[in-house]
Amino acid sequence: MEQPLDADAYPFERTWTFWYKLNNASWTSSSFVKMYTVRTVGDMWRVLNNIPVAVVSRINLFIMEGEMI
């Protein structure tokens, strides 16, 4: 039986940051809230798999390179 891959063993070449903005918030930079910065494939999946379903319809989710918004 094959062993599952260790997703943390696969780093991205750059860091990526998850940001969200409430649907009814303005599009100014102050409306964006930093969630998490990911460095590996495993980091990315931990963030995506832990966003509550009830929240998904109320936010805009962004994945930006580094700290850029």
C-alpha positions as CSV (number, residue, x, y, z in Angstrom):
1,M,0.0,0.0,0.0
2,E,1.3,3.4,-0.9
3,Q,2.0,5.9,1.8
4,P,0.1,9.2,1.5
5,L,2.2,12.2,0.4
6,D,3.3,14.7,3.0
7,A,1.8,17.9,1.7
8,D,4.1,20.0,4.0
9,A,7.1,18.6,2.0
10,Y,6.0,20.7,-1.0
11,P,6.9,24.4,-0.4
12,F,5.7,27.1,-2.7
13,E,8.3,29.3,-4.3
14,R,6.7,32.3,-2.7
15,T,4.4,32.9,0.3
16,W,0.7,33.4,-0.4
17,T,-1.7,35.2,2.0
18,F,-5.4,34.5,2.4
19,W,-7.5,37.6,2.9
20,Y,-11.2,38.1,3.1
21,K,-13.6,40.9,2.8
22,L,-17.2,40.9,3.9
23,N,-19.6,41.0,1.0
24,N,-21.2,44.3,2.1
25,A,-17.9,46.0,3.0
26,S,-16.3,48.7,0.8
27,W,-13.5,47.8,-1.6
28,T,-10.9,49.9,0.3
29,S,-7.8,48.2,1.6
30,S,-8.9,48.7,5.2
31,S,-11.9,46.3,4.5
32,F,-9.6,43.4,3.8
33,V,-8.7,41.1,6.8
34,K,-5.6,38.9,6.7
35,M,-6.4,35.3,7.5
36,Y,-3.3,33.3,7.1
37,T,0.0,33.1,5.1
38,V,0.8,29.8,3.6
39,R,4.2,28.4,2.6
40,T,3.5,24.8,1.7
41,V,0.7,22.8,-0.1
42,G,-0.2,21.4,3.3
43,D,-0.7,24.9,4.7
44,M,-3.0,25.8,1.9
45,W,-5.2,22.7,2.3
46,R,-5.4,23.3,6.1
47,V,-6.8,26.8,5.5
48,L,-9.2,25.8,2.7
49,N,-10.5,22.8,4.6
50,N,-11.2,24.8,7.7
51,I,-13.3,27.7,6.3
52,P,-16.8,27.2,7.8
53,V,-19.5,26.6,5.2
54,A,-21.7,29.2,6.9
55,V,-19.1,31.9,6.3
56,V,-18.4,31.2,2.6
57,S,-21.6,32.9,1.3
58,R,-20.8,36.1,3.4
59,I,-17.2,36.8,2.3
60,N,-15.0,37.3,-0.7
61,L,-11.9,35.2,-0.4
62,F,-8.6,36.3,-1.9
63,I,-5.2,34.6,-2.2
64,M,-2.5,37.1,-2.9
65,E,1.2,36.8,-3.3
66,G,3.1,37.8,-0.2
67,E,1.4,40.5,1.8
68,M,0.0,42.3,-1.3
69,I,-3.6,43.4,-1.2
